[in-house]
């Protein structure tokens, strides 16, 4: 029996041992699904507190069902560790580590590189390595492949298998989770694609699309989020133009989306947030320079989206001016710091930049978010208001809504606030709009 045949046999019989590197928003849901499918799963993270929580069956990721984690931990099918030598015992390992941007808006792949080098130390025959972290096209073949082959002495496609399969995690999505979201897999050679895809088919209840190479899979992930980045940029620019012309951009979008073809609604806001959309296009703009090409449309949309937090301050200043109040010294209450509705994730949230901009202008800032009681930004911890009382609302010179949450009573906010600047159209269904200004 060949190495490939033996590995496929283990995968199909569910005797393969699975490893997941990085137990965050991508890694933990994946590890839980692998374990639920019947695979002995070992999760790894450098943060000891996460490992302790997992081993105690305590969930810290919104998209993971508490009982699912508890059950697979109690049964012993899922464990977690901070010891990287666990790799020597696994047949399949998924790398799910962060790929942020550095201070120069260039990809920081240090976590991917470090994880790959650690895997290479324990890489063995009959093993498949899959990168799930979003990155620039070429990473798998240009970075991972040389490290794995040179450090282990093994040959990809003969002794081990390597593929890229982009994560598609949408925190807070009530319909699509890890288990039922279609998966794209691109391996280094057909055999790598086949064995990696076989694992996902045994775990997920969704279509598994095999593409011709890791680069195609890497690029399609970039396309997904660049598409959203650009269209949100268009919506934001429309909002700016509509405000100048005295037209409601929200009414314009509602009218446009009645067209049953050729239009998909995207909405403006205070900026972009999350772990993908604000970052991923920059991976492509950086890589494109290697080919002497500048991604003009992508960079322009980035400029528009990055401007929105400042635009919020400018608009808020005009609103306060009508009440004969300068921003400097005004009490500003921010409602919502999560990057999207109904979640506790504030990664890259534009609300944080909005708050910073207000503080730079001398405003007295406070915030309330039913999902986020405190946040850390640039190394500083910020504590929110515990209760959104009538006194808190009435005391603010302006209330700025930067995140819409479905469990917020915006009628209550409207009744008690002096003036509201709503950047998310959260007050759409509020009857009395006399003290509400929309983006």
Buried (B, 14 or more C-beta within 10 A) or exposed (E): EEBBEEBBEBBEEBEBBBBBBBBBBBBBBBBBBBBBBBBBBBBBBBEEEBBEBBBEBEBBBBBBBEEBBBBBBEEEBBBBBEEBEBBEEBBBBBBBBBBEBEEEBBBBBEBBBEBBBBBBEBBBEBBBBBBBBBBBBBBBBEBBBEBBBEBBEBEBBEBBBBBBBBBBBBBBBEEBBBBEBEBBBBBBBEBBBBBBBBBBBBBBEBEBBBBEBBBBBBBBBBEBBBBBBBBBBBBBBBBBEBBEEEEBBBEBBEEEEEEEEEEEEBBBBBBBBBBBBBBBBBBBBBBBEEEEEEBEEBEEBBEBBBBBBBBBBEBBBEBBEEEEBEBEEBBBBBBBBBBBBBBBBBBBBBBBBBBBBBEEBEBBBBBBBBBBBEBEBEEEEBEBBEEBEEEBBEBBBBBBBBBBBEEBEBEEBBBBBBBBBBBBBBBBEBEEEEBBBBB
